[in-house]
Amino acid sequence: MRSPIILTALLMLLASLAPGCKYQRPSAPDAAEVPQPSDQGLAIATDESPPVAKPPQADPDSETAHTGEQAPQTQKPGAIAAPADVAAPPPDAARTPTGLASKVLQPGTGQQRPGPNDQVTVHYTGWTTDGEMFDSSVLRGEPARFPLGGVIPGWTEGLQLMVVGEKRRLWIPETLAYAGKPNRPQGMLVFDVELIDILHAPQTPPDVAAIPADAQTQPSGLATRVLTPGTGTEHPAVGDVVTVHYSGWTTNGQMFDSSVLRGEAVTIGVDQVIPGWTEALQLMVVGEKRRLWIPEALAYQGRPGAPQGMLVFDVELVSFTPMPKAPPHVDAPPPEAETTASGLASLVLTQGSGSRHPSADSVVVVHYSGWTTDGNLFDTSLKRGKPITFPLDSVIAGWTEGVQLMVEGEKRRFWIPEALAYQGRPGAPQGMLVFDVELLQIIDPAPAADAAPSVW
């Protein structure tokens, strides 16, 4: 029985991960070398399920040769024929001081040109000078989208010459392409590129180089300034989950990441980000936009491959979800709790609307939160923002027994003794565990499950 692990992504600024340029790789261009996810990635690994009774089993399908890198395509039937001037730029091609040559094939309809931090959407086809086509978004039938600062220099320079609607042929010398990099197209490359759209990056703030006098500086060295007052009144706490839009720059004005440019806000844990973010988010209210100057000691501390030195972020707090607090009697069941012969204790918190109970082989949909007896919240579906679905016979014994006592719509608190939980298994929560469980749906009969939920 396999155990899927769900990975959620985007800024996520893990304290152990750097918030580098984590843009979505387009379906190419390999020749344009859009950056791949790396340890600068903004990704949180979460799990989508309650604790299981036994260690997750290896997934035989989890290993794959697919890495996300698209190898250059070789010439094949249906390839787009090379232009007549693929071997060398013609006399009427325009040339820049870097050696890039280009020729407008179709005038554009737009007025603005992209900047080096902007994101562009293009159609393109690429050939080597012997006329072999190695890649084409046109043949795939889907345009490519990528940050202009994340591609080979010839693309970064050439696309800044263009306007929306324009189609241009680029002759990119090897020094502006792959510079002889193995397993990449070699020598001068020729591209026909059509600029479809530009998504302009946020402007670099004028005060990225140094903390301004009107910023508020905390004892830690974090400096902030409110750009837009918020509409909320409460502040996130450590452990809460926030949804934010943000852009980040180094002190030389280089933007290294932006959820705004990706067009999608990011949801992260307040305690799952670099220290400067953890501190700053607790100062904010919903609707507020704030500029942060984060000293290196509260950022990446010189970690190789991560943005270096002081970092500047504009952060907008879109919303936040407080995490559940430890319930009363978390250390032991209260006298009014019902106790079964196995030692499982439970207390109904909200009466259900259903009439039937799940069986041991049912699939159920639940929301849940779990604590150790010292009040430490070790897992909650609320932090992931959606309920979980799992076969009831695949979880720890206390869950299998306890959820069968419930009806749909019911919310119940369980005190699960260690013998019905993890039995001292290393790496799992220890001792008696306390769960609040809301049974949302019973699915019968249970389908042939190919995925047992797993947290640990």
N, C-alpha and C positions, 0 to 999 in steps of 0.2 A: 504494500500500500504506500503510495508516494506521499510526500509531505511538501506541498508547495510553500514557498516563501514569497511574499509579495514585497516588492521593492518600490517605494514611492520616491519621486525625484523632483529636483529643481532646487532654487538656491539652496539649499538647506544648510549651508554654512556650519556643518558639524565642527565641533571644537577640534576634532582630529582630522578634518578634511578642509581643504581650502576652497574659497568661493571663486574659482576661476571661470573662464569663459565656457559655460556649459550650455551652449546653444544646441538645438536639435540638428543633427547632421541631415542635410538633404539627401535625397536618393542619389546624389552625386554632388558635385563633380569630383571624382577621384583626382582628376588632374588639377582641381582647384584646392584640393587638400583641406577640406573643412575639418576642424579639430575634432578628435574623438574624445569621449569621456575619459578622464584620467583621475589622478588623485587630487586634482583641483576640483573634482566634481562636487556638485551640491546634491548629495543623495543621502537619504536616511533609510536604513534597512529596518523595516517593521515586519511584524508577523500578523497574520490575519485570522488568528484563531485562539481558542482557549487551550490550556495546558493539556498535553496528552499523557497517557498512562505509561508509555514506553518511548524510548528514544526514536526520533524520526529515522525512517529507513532511507537508504540511498535511492535516488531517483535515476534509473538507468537512462532516462531520456534527458538528463540535465546536462550532459556533456555534448557539445556540438562544435562543429568546425566553424560555425558562423560566428564571426567576431564583430560584425558591423563594418569592417573595412571592405570596401568594394574594389575588387581587383580590376585593373584596366581591361576593358573589353577588347577582344581581338576581332579582326575583320571577319564578317560572316555574311551569309546571304541576307539581303535586306538592309545592309549597312548603307548609310548615306554616302554618296559619292564625294570624293575629295574635290575641292575647288581647283580650277586650272592653275592658280597661282600658289598652290600649297608649298612648293619647294622653296620659295623666297618671296619677300615682299615686293610688289610691283613698284615702278617708279612713282606712281601717284599716291602711294601710301604715306600717311603722316608718321613722323618719327619723333620720339621724345628723347631727351638727353640720356635716359637709361638704356636706350636701345630697343624699346618697345615700338613696334610698328602697328598701325591700324588703318582701317579704311571703312567709312560709313557705307553700309549696303542699303540701309533704309532709314530715312530721317525720322526722328522721334516726334512725339506730340507733346511731351512734357517740357517744362522750363527748368526744373531743378535737377542738379546732379547729386549723386550720393556722396557722402563723406566717408572717411575711413572707418568710422564706428557704426555706420548704418547697416541695416540688414536689407538685402536685395533678393528679389525673386526673378529668376532668369530661365530662359531656354537656351541650350547650347549644344554644340557638337564639336568634338575635338579630333584632330588628325596629327600624325607625325608627318614629317616632310616627305616621306616616301608615299604618302597618300593613304596610309592605313588608319582607319577610324578606330579609336580606342575607347570612346565614350560618347553618349548622346542622351540628354534628357528628352529630346524630341522623339527618339525611338521608344523610350519608356512611356511616353505620353503623359508625363508629369513634370512640371517645372521644378527647378531646384531653388531652395531658399537657404541662405546662409549669411553670417555676418561678414562684411567686406574685409574686416581686419583679420579674418581667420582663414584666408586663402593664399595661394601662391602670389608672390609680389606682382607678377604680370597681370593677374586678375584684379588685385587691389588697385593698381594704377590704372588699368584700362577701363574698368567700369566707372571710375570717377570722371572719365571723359564723356560719359553717355548720359542721355535723358530717357525718361520712360517712353517706350514705343520704338526706340532706336534699335537697329540691328547693325552690328559692327563686326568686322573680321579683325582678329588680333594675331599678329606674329610675335610670339613670346620667346625671346632668346633663352637658352638653357639657364643662364645665370638668374633669370627672373621666373624660372619654372622649377624644375626639380634638382638642378645643379648636379646631375649625375647620380641622384639617390637611387639605390638598388630597387628593383621591382616597380619602377615608375617609368612612364614614357620618357624616352631619352632625347636629347638634343632640343632644337627649336620646336615649339609646338604651335599649331594653328587652330584657332577657335572661331567659330561663328557664334556670336552671343546676342541674344535679344533681351533687353532690359524690360521686364514686365511691370515691376513695382518696386518702390523704395519705402522702407519703414525707417524713418529718421530716428536716430538714437537721441536720448536726452542730452541736452547741452551740458558741457562740463561746467561746474560751478566756478565762479571767479575766485573763490577763496579756498581752493583745494590745497594750495601750497603750504598754508600755515593756518593755525587756529585764529580766527578773528577775535577782536577785543570784546565783542558783544556775545560771544558764546559762553555758556555756563560750563565750567570745568569741575568735574567730580574729584574727590580725593584719589581715586584710582588713576586719574589722568585722562579719562574719557571726557571729551568736550562735545556739547550738543547745542543746537539752536532750533527752536520751533519755527518751521516755515509756514505751516498752516495749522491753526488751532483745531483741536478735535471736537467732536460732538458728544463723546462719551464722558463718563465720570469715573469709571473704575479702571484700574491698571492691571495688566497681566502679572501673574506671579510665576515663579519658577515651577515648572511642571505643566503649566497651561500651554495650550496650542494656539498659535497666532496665524493669521493670514495676512500677508504683506505684499506690497509692491516695493521694489528697491532698484537702485542703480549704484554701482561702486566704481571709484576711481583711485588711482595712485596719485601721489602728490605732484607728479609731473603732468597731470591731466589726462592720463590714459585710462579710458573706461575698460574694466576687465570683466564686468558682468552686469546684466540688467534684466529683471523680469519684465520691465516695461517694454523693452525691445522684443522680448519673446511673446508679449501680449497675454501673459497668463500670470496671475498672482500666485504666490507660493505659500504653502501651509507648512509650518515648522513648529517644533517644540522650543519653548523659551530656553530650556536647559540643554538643547542639542546644538547650540551654535557657539561661535567664538565668544570669549568672555565679554568683549565690548558690546556685542549684540545682546547677550543675556542681560547685561546691566541696563543698556539703553531701552530695551523693549519694556522694562518694568517702569520706566518713567513716562510712558506714552499712554494715551487713551484712544479709543476708536475714532477714526476720522482724522487723526493728527498726522501731519507730515513733518519729519524732523531730520535735520542734517547731523551726521555723526562724524567726529574726527576721532578715530580709534588708534591709539598709539600701538606700536609694534608689539609691546608686551601684552596687550589685550587682543591682538590679532593673531598673526601666524609665527611670531617670534623668530623670523628669519628662516622658516622652514623652506628647504629647496623646492622649487616648482610652484610655490604659492606666491601671491602678491606680496611684495616686500615693503618694509617701512610702515609709516603711518598710512592708514586707509581712510577714505572719505566715502560715506554712504548717504544717499537720500532715501529715507524709509517712510512709507505710508502704512499705518496700521489700519487694515481694512476691517478686521474683526478678530475676536479671540474667544476661545472656549475654555472656561475654567474646568479643571479636572476635579473629579469627585474627591471629597475629603474623607478621611477615615471615619467609618461609622462608629456610633457608640457601641460599647461592649465588643470592640474588635479583639480584645485579649481573651474573651471567653464568652460562650453563649449565655444569654440572660435566662432567668428562670422560666419565662413564658415561651421559650423556644421549644419546638417539638424535636425529640431525639428518636432516631430509629434504632433498631437492634444492632446495626453495624457501627453506631457511634456518630452518624451524621446528624447534625443539628441544623434546624432551619426555622425561619420566621417569615410569614407572609407580610410583605410591605404594601403591596397593592393587589387587590382582588382582581382576578382575571375575568374576561368576558366569554371565554370558551367553556366547553363542557367536557372535552375529551383530553386524555393525557397521552403523551408520546410513549412509544414502546422503546425497548432497548435498541432496536434496529431502525428507529426513525431518523430522519434528517430534520434538524431544527435550525431555526434562525433566531439569534439572540443578540442582545446587547449585554455587556458584562463589565464589571470592574473587580479587581482582586487585590487584597492586602495581606501582608504578613501580620502577625499578632502585635507587632510593635507599631502598627499604623502606616507602614511603608506601602504605597501603591506600586505594585510591580507590573501591572498590566491592565489595560482597559481598551475596549473597542471604541469608546467615546473619543479617545485620542486620535484614532484613525478616521473618525467621522462617519462610520457606516457599520451596520451590524455584520455578524459573521454567520456563515452557514456551515454545518459539519454533521457527520454521522454520529449519533449519540453513543455508539459502541466503540468510538475511536478515542475517547477522552479519558481522563483520570476517573477512577471508580466513583469518587464522590460526585462528580458531574453526571455520570451515567445514571446513578441512583437518584440523585436529587432532582434533576430536570424531569424525570418521570413522575414526580409528585405534582408537577405544575400543569396549568392549562394556559391556553393562548391568552395574552394580555396580562398575565400575572407577573408580578415582580417579587422575588423572594431572596432573602439573605441566607447564605449557607456558612456554617462553621464546619470545615472538612478536616478531620484528624489526619495526621501525617500518614497513617496506614492506608487511607483512602485517597491520598494525594501523591506525593513523589517519593515517599518512603526513604527520605534522606539521600536521594540521587544527587550526585555532584552537579553543580551548575544550575539546579532548579531551586525554586523557593523552598525554604526549609520549615519544618514544623507544621502546626495547624495553619490552614489558610482560610481566609474569609472572602466570600464572593457575593456581590449583588448581581443577580441575573434577572433579566427581563425576557420572557419567552414571547417572541413576536409571531412565530409561525411554526406549525408542525407540517412536515412534508412526508406523506405516506403514499405508497410504499417507498421505502428508501431505495433510490437508484443504485446501480452498481457503482460504488464510489471509487474513483481513481485518485482521490486526494484526501488524505487524512489531515486534519488541521494540526499544526504544530507551532509552538511558540519558542521552544528552547532548542 
